[in-house]
Amino acid sequence: MALALVSTEFLTAMGLMVVLVGVPLFVLGVIALVTGYIQYDAERYLEELESAEVAEDGELADDHR
């Protein structure tokens, strides 16, 4: 019932503000989430490459003895 006391123009303006603010915040949140995952995955992949390289170097050093 309290909603009937508010004018339709005000509700339209509030809905527009929610869309104008909420949608960009949602999009930025999704972009931040994807960027964070890509960065995490890249760091993990680089660590795997470095550990494989260290293991390879250790095997090469053992072979030269």
PDB file of N, CA, C and O in Angstrom:
ATOM      1  N   MET A   1       0.806  -1.200   0.000  1.00  0.00           N
ATOM      2  CA  MET A   1       0.000   0.000   0.000  1.00  0.00           C
ATOM      3  C   MET A   1       0.849   1.264   0.000  1.00  0.00           C
ATOM      4  O   MET A   1       0.468   2.273  -0.593  1.00  0.00           O
ATOM      5  N   ALA A   2       2.007   1.207   0.670  1.00  0.00           N
ATOM      6  CA  ALA A   2       2.854   2.394   0.732  1.00  0.00           C
ATOM      7  C   ALA A   2       3.382   2.743  -0.656  1.00  0.00           C
ATOM      8  O   ALA A   2       3.678   3.903  -0.943  1.00  0.00           O
ATOM      9  N   LEU A   3       3.495   1.740  -1.505  1.00  0.00           N
ATOM     10  CA  LEU A   3       3.982   1.979  -2.859  1.00  0.00           C
ATOM     11  C   LEU A   3       3.011   2.846  -3.650  1.00  0.00           C
ATOM     12  O   LEU A   3       3.423   3.576  -4.551  1.00  0.00           O
ATOM     13  N   ALA A   4       1.754   2.771  -3.327  1.00  0.00           N
ATOM     14  CA  ALA A   4       0.750   3.573  -4.028  1.00  0.00           C
ATOM     15  C   ALA A   4       0.882   5.057  -3.693  1.00  0.00           C
ATOM     16  O   ALA A   4       0.397   5.907  -4.440  1.00  0.00           O
ATOM     17  N   LEU A   5       1.533   5.369  -2.577  1.00  0.00           N
ATOM     18  CA  LEU A   5       1.697   6.770  -2.175  1.00  0.00           C
ATOM     19  C   LEU A   5       2.831   7.460  -2.932  1.00  0.00           C
ATOM     20  O   LEU A   5       2.922   8.687  -2.930  1.00  0.00           O
ATOM     21  N   VAL A   6       3.695   6.676  -3.578  1.00  0.00           N
ATOM     22  CA  VAL A   6       4.837   7.232  -4.308  1.00  0.00           C
ATOM     23  C   VAL A   6       4.418   7.462  -5.759  1.00  0.00           C
ATOM     24  O   VAL A   6       3.734   6.631  -6.357  1.00  0.00           O
ATOM     25  N   SER A   7       4.832   8.588  -6.311  1.00  0.00           N
ATOM     26  CA  SER A   7       4.445   8.908  -7.686  1.00  0.00           C
ATOM     27  C   SER A   7       5.161   7.993  -8.678  1.00  0.00           C
ATOM     28  O   SER A   7       6.244   7.478  -8.402  1.00  0.00           O
ATOM     29  N   THR A   8       4.543   7.807  -9.814  1.00  0.00           N
ATOM     30  CA  THR A   8       5.131   6.944 -10.837  1.00  0.00           C
ATOM     31  C   THR A   8       6.393   7.554 -11.425  1.00  0.00           C
ATOM     32  O   THR A   8       7.301   6.825 -11.824  1.00  0.00           O
ATOM     33  N   GLU A   9       6.465   8.885 -11.485  1.00  0.00           N
ATOM     34  CA  GLU A   9       7.673   9.529 -11.998  1.00  0.00           C
ATOM     35  C   GLU A   9       8.864   9.242 -11.088  1.00  0.00           C
ATOM     36  O   GLU A   9       9.977   9.010 -11.560  1.00  0.00           O
ATOM     37  N   PHE A  10       8.617   9.262  -9.784  1.00  0.00           N
ATOM     38  CA  PHE A  10       9.694   8.974  -8.835  1.00  0.00           C
ATOM     39  C   PHE A  10      10.160   7.530  -8.976  1.00  0.00           C
ATOM     40  O   PHE A  10      11.360   7.258  -8.969  1.00  0.00           O
ATOM     41  N   LEU A  11       9.217   6.610  -9.105  1.00  0.00           N
ATOM     42  CA  LEU A  11       9.585   5.202  -9.281  1.00  0.00           C
ATOM     43  C   LEU A  11      10.348   4.992 -10.583  1.00  0.00           C
ATOM     44  O   LEU A  11      11.298   4.210 -10.630  1.00  0.00           O
ATOM     45  N   THR A  12       9.938   5.685 -11.630  1.00  0.00           N
ATOM     46  CA  THR A  12      10.654   5.591 -12.903  1.00  0.00           C
ATOM     47  C   THR A  12      12.066   6.133 -12.761  1.00  0.00           C
ATOM     48  O   THR A  12      13.018   5.529 -13.256  1.00  0.00           O
ATOM     49  N   ALA A  13      12.208   7.260 -12.092  1.00  0.00           N
ATOM     50  CA  ALA A  13      13.532   7.853 -11.889  1.00  0.00           C
ATOM     51  C   ALA A  13      14.414   6.937 -11.046  1.00  0.00           C
ATOM     52  O   ALA A  13      15.599   6.781 -11.338  1.00  0.00           O
ATOM     53  N   MET A  14      13.853   6.333 -10.010  1.00  0.00           N
ATOM     54  CA  MET A  14      14.634   5.421  -9.167  1.00  0.00           C
ATOM     55  C   MET A  14      15.023   4.166  -9.947  1.00  0.00           C
ATOM     56  O   MET A  14      16.145   3.676  -9.814  1.00  0.00           O
ATOM     57  N   GLY A  15      14.114   3.653 -10.751  1.00  0.00           N
ATOM     58  CA  GLY A  15      14.436   2.498 -11.583  1.00  0.00           C
ATOM     59  C   GLY A  15      15.531   2.808 -12.576  1.00  0.00           C
ATOM     60  O   GLY A  15      16.414   1.985 -12.819  1.00  0.00           O
ATOM     61  N   LEU A  16      15.471   4.000 -13.150  1.00  0.00           N
ATOM     62  CA  LEU A  16      16.503   4.428 -14.088  1.00  0.00           C
ATOM     63  C   LEU A  16      17.855   4.555 -13.394  1.00  0.00           C
ATOM     64  O   LEU A  16      18.878   4.172 -13.961  1.00  0.00           O
ATOM     65  N   MET A  17      17.869   5.085 -12.180  1.00  0.00           N
ATOM     66  CA  MET A  17      19.122   5.216 -11.430  1.00  0.00           C
ATOM     67  C   MET A  17      19.702   3.841 -11.084  1.00  0.00           C
ATOM     68  O   MET A  17      20.914   3.635 -11.145  1.00  0.00           O
ATOM     69  N   VAL A  18      18.827   2.912 -10.724  1.00  0.00           N
ATOM     70  CA  VAL A  18      19.290   1.554 -10.421  1.00  0.00           C
ATOM     71  C   VAL A  18      19.926   0.937 -11.659  1.00  0.00           C
ATOM     72  O   VAL A  18      20.971   0.293 -11.566  1.00  0.00           O
ATOM     73  N   VAL A  19      19.308   1.129 -12.808  1.00  0.00           N
ATOM     74  CA  VAL A  19      19.853   0.572 -14.048  1.00  0.00           C
ATOM     75  C   VAL A  19      21.152   1.275 -14.426  1.00  0.00           C
ATOM     76  O   VAL A  19      22.116   0.618 -14.819  1.00  0.00           O
ATOM     77  N   LEU A  20      21.188   2.598 -14.312  1.00  0.00           N
ATOM     78  CA  LEU A  20      22.382   3.351 -14.707  1.00  0.00           C
ATOM     79  C   LEU A  20      23.572   3.071 -13.799  1.00  0.00           C
ATOM     80  O   LEU A  20      24.718   3.145 -14.243  1.00  0.00           O
ATOM     81  N   VAL A  21      23.318   2.753 -12.544  1.00  0.00           N
ATOM     82  CA  VAL A  21      24.412   2.478 -11.607  1.00  0.00           C
ATOM     83  C   VAL A  21      24.646   0.975 -11.477  1.00  0.00           C
ATOM     84  O   VAL A  21      25.793   0.528 -11.453  1.00  0.00           O
ATOM     85  N   GLY A  22      23.587   0.205 -11.393  1.00  0.00           N
ATOM     86  CA  GLY A  22      23.707  -1.224 -11.136  1.00  0.00           C
ATOM     87  C   GLY A  22      24.309  -2.021 -12.275  1.00  0.00           C
ATOM     88  O   GLY A  22      25.140  -2.900 -12.045  1.00  0.00           O
ATOM     89  N   VAL A  23      23.906  -1.730 -13.483  1.00  0.00           N
ATOM     90  CA  VAL A  23      24.416  -2.492 -14.632  1.00  0.00           C
ATOM     91  C   VAL A  23      25.921  -2.278 -14.829  1.00  0.00           C
ATOM     92  O   VAL A  23      26.645  -3.260 -14.994  1.00  0.00           O
ATOM     93  N   PRO A  24      26.421  -1.034 -14.820  1.00  0.00           N
ATOM     94  CA  PRO A  24      27.874  -0.874 -14.940  1.00  0.00           C
ATOM     95  C   PRO A  24      28.645  -1.516 -13.782  1.00  0.00           C
ATOM     96  O   PRO A  24      29.724  -2.071 -13.994  1.00  0.00           O
ATOM     97  N   LEU A  25      28.106  -1.447 -12.564  1.00  0.00           N
ATOM     98  CA  LEU A  25      28.776  -2.103 -11.437  1.00  0.00           C
ATOM     99  C   LEU A  25      28.817  -3.613 -11.628  1.00  0.00           C
ATOM    100  O   LEU A  25      29.822  -4.251 -11.313  1.00  0.00           O
ATOM    101  N   PHE A  26      27.746  -4.180 -12.135  1.00  0.00           N
ATOM    102  CA  PHE A  26      27.722  -5.615 -12.400  1.00  0.00           C
ATOM    103  C   PHE A  26      28.742  -5.980 -13.472  1.00  0.00           C
ATOM    104  O   PHE A  26      29.479  -6.955 -13.325  1.00  0.00           O
ATOM    105  N   VAL A  27      28.786  -5.204 -14.539  1.00  0.00           N
ATOM    106  CA  VAL A  27      29.736  -5.476 -15.628  1.00  0.00           C
ATOM    107  C   VAL A  27      31.171  -5.348 -15.122  1.00  0.00           C
ATOM    108  O   VAL A  27      32.010  -6.196 -15.426  1.00  0.00           O
ATOM    109  N   LEU A  28      31.458  -4.307 -14.358  1.00  0.00           N
ATOM    110  CA  LEU A  28      32.805  -4.140 -13.804  1.00  0.00           C
ATOM    111  C   LEU A  28      33.157  -5.279 -12.854  1.00  0.00           C
ATOM    112  O   LEU A  28      34.304  -5.726 -12.819  1.00  0.00           O
ATOM    113  N   GLY A  29      32.189  -5.748 -12.092  1.00  0.00           N
ATOM    114  CA  GLY A  29      32.431  -6.882 -11.205  1.00  0.00           C
ATOM    115  C   GLY A  29      32.777  -8.144 -11.974  1.00  0.00           C
ATOM    116  O   GLY A  29      33.686  -8.881 -11.591  1.00  0.00           O
ATOM    117  N   VAL A  30      32.056  -8.395 -13.051  1.00  0.00           N
ATOM    118  CA  VAL A  30      32.344  -9.577 -13.874  1.00  0.00           C
ATOM    119  C   VAL A  30      33.725  -9.453 -14.510  1.00  0.00           C
ATOM    120  O   VAL A  30      34.482 -10.424 -14.541  1.00  0.00           O
ATOM    121  N   ILE A  31      34.058  -8.268 -15.018  1.00  0.00           N
ATOM    122  CA  ILE A  31      35.377  -8.051 -15.621  1.00  0.00           C
ATOM    123  C   ILE A  31      36.472  -8.256 -14.581  1.00  0.00           C
ATOM    124  O   ILE A  31      37.491  -8.880 -14.877  1.00  0.00           O
ATOM    125  N   ALA A  32      36.278  -7.739 -13.363  1.00  0.00           N
ATOM    126  CA  ALA A  32      37.275  -7.907 -12.304  1.00  0.00           C
ATOM    127  C   ALA A  32      37.435  -9.378 -11.934  1.00  0.00           C
ATOM    128  O   ALA A  32      38.551  -9.843 -11.706  1.00  0.00           O
ATOM    129  N   LEU A  33      36.338 -10.103 -11.872  1.00  0.00           N
ATOM    130  CA  LEU A  33      36.394 -11.523 -11.543  1.00  0.00           C
ATOM    131  C   LEU A  33      37.149 -12.306 -12.614  1.00  0.00           C
ATOM    132  O   LEU A  33      38.006 -13.129 -12.294  1.00  0.00           O
ATOM    133  N   VAL A  34      36.837 -12.056 -13.865  1.00  0.00           N
ATOM    134  CA  VAL A  34      37.508 -12.761 -14.963  1.00  0.00           C
ATOM    135  C   VAL A  34      38.989 -12.394 -15.006  1.00  0.00           C
ATOM    136  O   VAL A  34      39.837 -13.264 -15.205  1.00  0.00           O
ATOM    137  N   THR A  35      39.302 -11.116 -14.822  1.00  0.00           N
ATOM    138  CA  THR A  35      40.697 -10.678 -14.825  1.00  0.00           C
ATOM    139  C   THR A  35      41.476 -11.332 -13.692  1.00  0.00           C
ATOM    140  O   THR A  35      42.610 -11.769 -13.882  1.00  0.00           O
ATOM    141  N   GLY A  36      40.868 -11.397 -12.520  1.00  0.00           N
ATOM    142  CA  GLY A  36      41.526 -12.044 -11.384  1.00  0.00           C
ATOM    143  C   GLY A  36      41.780 -13.509 -11.639  1.00  0.00           C
ATOM    144  O   GLY A  36      42.848 -14.017 -11.300  1.00  0.00           O
ATOM    145  N   TYR A  37      40.821 -14.202 -12.231  1.00  0.00           N
ATOM    146  CA  TYR A  37      41.018 -15.616 -12.525  1.00  0.00           C
ATOM    147  C   TYR A  37      42.109 -15.816 -13.563  1.00  0.00           C
ATOM    148  O   TYR A  37      42.930 -16.723 -13.431  1.00  0.00           O
ATOM    149  N   ILE A  38      42.128 -14.984 -14.587  1.00  0.00           N
ATOM    150  CA  ILE A  38      43.162 -15.101 -15.619  1.00  0.00           C
ATOM    151  C   ILE A  38      44.539 -14.865 -15.011  1.00  0.00           C
ATOM    152  O   ILE A  38      45.489 -15.580 -15.333  1.00  0.00           O
ATOM    153  N   GLN A  39      44.655 -13.875 -14.140  1.00  0.00           N
ATOM    154  CA  GLN A  39      45.939 -13.593 -13.497  1.00  0.00           C
ATOM    155  C   GLN A  39      46.360 -14.764 -12.608  1.00  0.00           C
ATOM    156  O   GLN A  39      47.522 -15.170 -12.628  1.00  0.00           O
ATOM    157  N   TYR A  40      45.423 -15.309 -11.830  1.00  0.00           N
ATOM    158  CA  TYR A  40      45.726 -16.447 -10.966  1.00  0.00           C
ATOM    159  C   TYR A  40      46.168 -17.647 -11.797  1.00  0.00           C
ATOM    160  O   TYR A  40      47.139 -18.320 -11.452  1.00  0.00           O
ATOM    161  N   ASP A  41      45.463 -17.915 -12.882  1.00  0.00           N
ATOM    162  CA  ASP A  41      45.786 -19.054 -13.732  1.00  0.00           C
ATOM    163  C   ASP A  41      47.147 -18.868 -14.396  1.00  0.00           C
ATOM    164  O   ASP A  41      47.911 -19.825 -14.520  1.00  0.00           O
ATOM    165  N   ALA A  42      47.453 -17.647 -14.820  1.00  0.00           N
ATOM    166  CA  ALA A  42      48.748 -17.379 -15.453  1.00  0.00           C
ATOM    167  C   ALA A  42      49.885 -17.560 -14.453  1.00  0.00           C
ATOM    168  O   ALA A  42      50.924 -18.125 -14.795  1.00  0.00           O
ATOM    169  N   GLU A  43      49.701 -17.089 -13.228  1.00  0.00           N
ATOM    170  CA  GLU A  43      50.742 -17.249 -12.213  1.00  0.00           C
ATOM    171  C   GLU A  43      50.977 -18.721 -11.902  1.00  0.00           C
ATOM    172  O   GLU A  43      52.119 -19.161 -11.766  1.00  0.00           O
ATOM    173  N   ARG A  44      49.894 -19.475 -11.791  1.00  0.00           N
ATOM    174  CA  ARG A  44      50.024 -20.909 -11.513  1.00  0.00           C
ATOM    175  C   ARG A  44      50.731 -21.611 -12.669  1.00  0.00           C
ATOM    176  O   ARG A  44      51.572 -22.481 -12.441  1.00  0.00           O
ATOM    177  N   TYR A  45      50.401 -21.246 -13.896  1.00  0.00           N
ATOM    178  CA  TYR A  45      51.030 -21.855 -15.070  1.00  0.00           C
ATOM    179  C   TYR A  45      52.523 -21.526 -15.112  1.00  0.00           C
ATOM    180  O   TYR A  45      53.343 -22.394 -15.411  1.00  0.00           O
ATOM    181  N   LEU A  46      52.875 -20.270 -14.811  1.00  0.00           N
ATOM    182  CA  LEU A  46      54.285 -19.891 -14.803  1.00  0.00           C
ATOM    183  C   LEU A  46      55.053 -20.627 -13.711  1.00  0.00           C
ATOM    184  O   LEU A  46      56.203 -21.012 -13.922  1.00  0.00           O
ATOM    185  N   GLU A  47      54.437 -20.828 -12.550  1.00  0.00           N
ATOM    186  CA  GLU A  47      55.094 -21.592 -11.490  1.00  0.00           C
ATOM    187  C   GLU A  47      55.344 -23.026 -11.932  1.00  0.00           C
ATOM    188  O   GLU A  47      56.401 -23.588 -11.645  1.00  0.00           O
ATOM    189  N   GLU A  48      54.388 -23.618 -12.623  1.00  0.00           N
ATOM    190  CA  GLU A  48      54.571 -24.978 -13.129  1.00  0.00           C
ATOM    191  C   GLU A  48      55.708 -25.030 -14.138  1.00  0.00           C
ATOM    192  O   GLU A  48      56.518 -25.958 -14.116  1.00  0.00           O
ATOM    193  N   LEU A  49      55.775 -24.034 -15.028  1.00  0.00           N
ATOM    194  CA  LEU A  49      56.866 -24.005 -16.009  1.00  0.00           C
ATOM    195  C   LEU A  49      58.218 -23.845 -15.330  1.00  0.00           C
ATOM    196  O   LEU A  49      59.187 -24.507 -15.701  1.00  0.00           O
ATOM    197  N   GLU A  50      58.281 -22.962 -14.332  1.00  0.00           N
ATOM    198  CA  GLU A  50      59.546 -22.751 -13.628  1.00  0.00           C
ATOM    199  C   GLU A  50      59.973 -24.000 -12.868  1.00  0.00           C
ATOM    200  O   GLU A  50      61.154 -24.347 -12.867  1.00  0.00           O
ATOM    201  N   SER A  51      59.033 -24.677 -12.224  1.00  0.00           N
ATOM    202  CA  SER A  51      59.398 -25.885 -11.487  1.00  0.00           C
ATOM    203  C   SER A  51      59.830 -26.989 -12.453  1.00  0.00           C
ATOM    204  O   SER A  51      60.733 -27.764 -12.138  1.00  0.00           O
ATOM    205  N   ALA A  52      59.201 -27.066 -13.613  1.00  0.00           N
ATOM    206  CA  ALA A  52      59.614 -28.054 -14.609  1.00  0.00           C
ATOM    207  C   ALA A  52      60.997 -27.715 -15.147  1.00  0.00           C
ATOM    208  O   ALA A  52      61.799 -28.611 -15.410  1.00  0.00           O
ATOM    209  N   GLU A  53      61.279 -26.424 -15.313  1.00  0.00           N
ATOM    210  CA  GLU A  53      62.588 -26.000 -15.799  1.00  0.00           C
ATOM    211  C   GLU A  53      63.669 -26.307 -14.770  1.00  0.00           C
ATOM    212  O   GLU A  53      64.759 -26.749 -15.132  1.00  0.00           O
ATOM    213  N   VAL A  54      63.382 -26.077 -13.502  1.00  0.00           N
ATOM    214  CA  VAL A  54      64.348 -26.377 -12.442  1.00  0.00           C
ATOM    215  C   VAL A  54      64.594 -27.872 -12.377  1.00  0.00           C
ATOM    216  O   VAL A  54      65.737 -28.300 -12.214  1.00  0.00           O
ATOM    217  N   ALA A  55      63.551 -28.673 -12.501  1.00  0.00           N
ATOM    218  CA  ALA A  55      63.704 -30.125 -12.484  1.00  0.00           C
ATOM    219  C   ALA A  55      64.520 -30.581 -13.690  1.00  0.00           C
ATOM    220  O   ALA A  55      65.352 -31.480 -13.569  1.00  0.00           O
ATOM    221  N   GLU A  56      64.290 -29.973 -14.842  1.00  0.00           N
ATOM    222  CA  GLU A  56      65.056 -30.313 -16.042  1.00  0.00           C
ATOM    223  C   GLU A  56      66.520 -29.949 -15.868  1.00  0.00           C
ATOM    224  O   GLU A  56      67.404 -30.724 -16.236  1.00  0.00           O
ATOM    225  N   ASP A  57      66.780 -28.775 -15.310  1.00  0.00           N
ATOM    226  CA  ASP A  57      68.158 -28.348 -15.079  1.00  0.00           C
ATOM    227  C   ASP A  57      68.853 -29.278 -14.101  1.00  0.00           C
ATOM    228  O   ASP A  57      70.040 -29.564 -14.256  1.00  0.00           O
ATOM    229  N   GLY A  58      68.137 -29.748 -13.106  1.00  0.00           N
ATOM    230  CA  GLY A  58      68.711 -30.688 -12.144  1.00  0.00           C
ATOM    231  C   GLY A  58      69.050 -32.005 -12.802  1.00  0.00           C
ATOM    232  O   GLY A  58      70.088 -32.594 -12.499  1.00  0.00           O
ATOM    233  N   GLU A  59      68.205 -32.481 -13.692  1.00  0.00           N
ATOM    234  CA  GLU A  59      68.477 -33.728 -14.400  1.00  0.00           C
ATOM    235  C   GLU A  59      69.665 -33.566 -15.334  1.00  0.00           C
ATOM    236  O   GLU A  59      70.479 -34.481 -15.459  1.00  0.00           O
ATOM    237  N   LEU A  60      69.779 -32.420 -15.990  1.00  0.00           N
ATOM    238  CA  LEU A  60      70.910 -32.181 -16.880  1.00  0.00           C
ATOM    239  C   LEU A  60      72.208 -32.121 -16.095  1.00  0.00           C
ATOM    240  O   LEU A  60      73.229 -32.632 -16.555  1.00  0.00           O
ATOM    241  N   ALA A  61      72.188 -31.511 -14.925  1.00  0.00           N
ATOM    242  CA  ALA A  61      73.392 -31.423 -14.104  1.00  0.00           C
ATOM    243  C   ALA A  61      73.807 -32.810 -13.635  1.00  0.00           C
ATOM    244  O   ALA A  61      75.001 -33.103 -13.567  1.00  0.00           O
ATOM    245  N   ASP A  62      72.846 -33.670 -13.310  1.00  0.00           N
ATOM    246  CA  ASP A  62      73.165 -35.030 -12.887  1.00  0.00           C
ATOM    247  C   ASP A  62      73.735 -35.839 -14.045  1.00  0.00           C
ATOM    248  O   ASP A  62      74.590 -36.696 -13.822  1.00  0.00           O
ATOM    249  N   ASP A  63      73.294 -35.596 -15.259  1.00  0.00           N
ATOM    250  CA  ASP A  63      73.774 -36.334 -16.424  1.00  0.00           C
ATOM    251  C   ASP A  63      75.213 -35.973 -16.770  1.00  0.00           C
ATOM    252  O   ASP A  63      75.942 -36.810 -17.301  1.00  0.00           O
ATOM    253  N   HIS A  64      75.633 -34.750 -16.481  1.00  0.00           N
ATOM    254  CA  HIS A  64      76.979 -34.308 -16.840  1.00  0.00           C
ATOM    255  C   HIS A  64      78.031 -34.782 -15.847  1.00  0.00           C
ATOM    256  O   HIS A  64      79.220 -34.592 -16.102  1.00  0.00           O
ATOM    257  N   ARG A  65      77.659 -35.373 -14.755  1.00  0.00           N
ATOM    258  CA  ARG A  65      78.640 -35.831 -13.750  1.00  0.00           C
ATOM    259  C   ARG A  65      79.293 -37.096 -14.152  1.00  0.00           C
ATOM    260  O   ARG A  65      80.139 -37.613 -13.422  1.00  0.00           O
TER     261      ARG A  65
END
